Amino acid sequence: MCGIVGYVGKRNATPFLIEGLEALEYRGYDSAGIYVAGKGVLKRAGKVSVLKSCTPSDFIGAAGIAHTRWATHGAPTENNAHPHTDATGNIWLVHNGIIENYRAIRASLEAEGVVFRSETDTEALAQLVGKKYRELPILEAAVAAALSEIRGAYGIAVMSTREADKIVVARLGSPLLIGMGDREYYVASDATPLLPHTRRVIYLDDGEMAVLTSHGHSITSLTQAPIEKGIETLEWNIESVKKKGHDHFMLKEILEIPEVIENAIRGRLDLENSHVHLGGLADAEERLRKTKRIIITGCGSAYYASLIGELLIEEIVGIPVETEIASELRYRRCTVDPEGAILIAVSQSGETADTLEAVREAKRHGIFTLGVVNVVGSSIARETDTGVYNHAGPEIGVASTKAFVSQLVVLALIALYLKQCHGTAETNILQELTRLPDYARSILGEREQIEEIAAKYAGMQNALFIGRKFQYPIAYEGALKLKEVSYVHAEAYGAGEMKHGPLALIDPEFPTIALMPRDSVYEKTLSNIEEIRSRGGKIIAITTGSTPQGMNEVISVPETHEALLPILTTIPLQLLAYYIARSRALPIDMPRNLAKSVTVE
Ligand code: M6R
């Protein structure tokens, strides 16, 4: 979604601003703009490369802000691109989030004679800051006064032509980080633009604003009461956000899966004593022992990981678990008794608006919250009562691959930990977890076979994914992956549902990707596949052990405990989606219409 960068210091701001926008491209956007003190503004619809190519070499200044916009209010045009200004042209503002009461603000300013130039909600805020600035020309005071009248979510960076060495940033519901340099400051809406420059950061929390100049910084509440904040260190490094010779981040990230599993379990398994250590949960052990009910939530792939979390906890621990899409959960009437209840929120970015709101709603009802989050310092990581980090490193491709796998590993660890809190260990699963990196390596070693299968099926219009029990959510995840990167229409069903309707779709042109490892429901799945085969349907089987008869294609993964098999069976599906998208020459890392992190509802 939208991205913000800013710089104030001794050097020329423009190179950081342009490179920062490039680093944020993966989030998804459709226009871009830059404002540099003393030079003015440049905006373009389309790619950052278009903006970059029209930026003159003398577009130089020691402070500036820039933005990538993912259109919500108004088309992705140059006019609607940020930065936006006020009636006098003094104020320049970039904004992530949504101003909910912008219509009322716009109407009241228009009634005073202010002429708007765009269709955006953001311009209403820029014009309002401008109005306050005309009354009291101190930028931070004007911003604070304007924000006190705003309803909605924002991360903003604001400059004034009259205070050229100053950037004011503020946050409510949309992330902002301040990178600390040597008498210079960087601003970004996520860590990636900062990595080449500094790993020392301040995470702005909701309701906070900061004033940055080349002479220093101050942080206050929105009512301008001073706030002391510590400097934190970013965990990621610059290497982790490079493609390292691969054509796409998606393939690079799939190939990182063995290492990602190792990172998720590192230091957390004590095989000798059959013990799981999860530092974040140690203080909550007493509460976890008394847990009677668990709700797991997330969106997209994180929701499918949550469904597997549900099966893992029910099978391993025997506690009732309910999983719900965050965008639904947040609007359901809460009937949960907070005593003995836990909400687990699963999110790679830690910024997904619906998941964050579901956490807040649970907290309002007194429910204990636990985050399974990849991005350290993100909103969900900070707002949940406790949590377990994935340690998967930055995921740049819009399609979640390695982060999804790491979510499954962390949810398995949480299930084992809960079991341990109840006094018993699951030694077999514990041991198998340590073997997963090698199993994943062997699947990736056979990827040429998947590439060949993908070449054969690249022209398909539709695909069906089926699975049962632990493979049922993986069928959904496989279909999502194929849809989002290759634009092939894909459906997913529990294999047992075929006779209840979807069998009518089957013909020789509508292949089925069948998840059928030799688990406790293998024979059942096999009968469902026979129903498809006898109606002329083609089968691509993802299986373990000896090759089943009569399949059109067979992809084998190593055998392991059935509760851990999703971690392996998802890998060929990711590769299949990737190779099909590649043979269709699609923009794999940034599929049309999608954003990496969905920070608005
Ligand atoms: O950052 P999150 O894990 O909260 O993101 C949730 C979904 O938006 C995300 O998984 C999305 O479905 C991916 N594009 C799937 O590949």
Residues whose N, C-alpha, C, O or C-beta is under 5 A from the ligand:
A	BS01	M6R	C299 G300 S301 A302 V346 S347 Q348 S349 G350 T352 V398 A399 S400 K596 V598
